[in-house]
Amino acid sequence: MPARSPAPHELAWFKSSHSGANTTECVECAHVTYGVLIRDSKDADGSVVSVGTSAWGCFVNGLRQHQSALPV
């Protein structure tokens, strides 16, 4: 029997530690075997974007490089 993808409510969704207390403009992510799922935190039953492991790694590394280049 082929494995099925978990339903969105079965996943361990999380927000960035940088999202703060403001709940109006956040996205949530959930790790899956092939990458990451991303959704709007205000619409948990809405659309979900699937991003592969390699693309997610490039995105996160780009954010880290940009953050380290910002003046303190």
Buried (B, 14 or more C-beta within 10 A) or exposed (E): EEEEEEEBEEBEBEEEEEBEEEEEEBBBBBBBEEBBBBBBBEEEEEEBEEBEEEEBEEEEEEEEEEEEEEEE
